[in-house]
Amino acid sequence: MPEQYYSGECSEFLVVPPQGSLFDDPRKQQEMRQALESRFPDLRFVVTTAGRSRFAAFLVIPILGVSNQHRPLPMLRPPSTRRLKSICVWLTRFLENSQHTCH
């Protein structure tokens, strides 16, 4: 069965910060979300450290749709490589700036 997409590109992302205590504070997560949405005003972000494990780098997951048990729902188009790269570059700079302000 071919995949069905809505006409638009996804505009919501789940962001999991890297391991370490820097982003364990919910206020820092909120600060990151607000800064992301300020930098990318057409996008929405959920920043969370909830889950089993975190990694050495940011994990950015595009939200392409919702699960439905009864019938498959159309999904949004994945973000362009350019868009993902710009988010990841911004997150790397945010991390570097955050580490410098904590010392």
Secondary structure, 3 states (H helix, E strand, C coil): CCCCEEEEECCEEEEECCCCHHHCCHHHHHHHHHHHHHHCCCCEEEECCCCCCCCCCCEEEECCCCCCCCCCCCEEECCCHHHHHHHHHHHHHHHHHHHHHCC
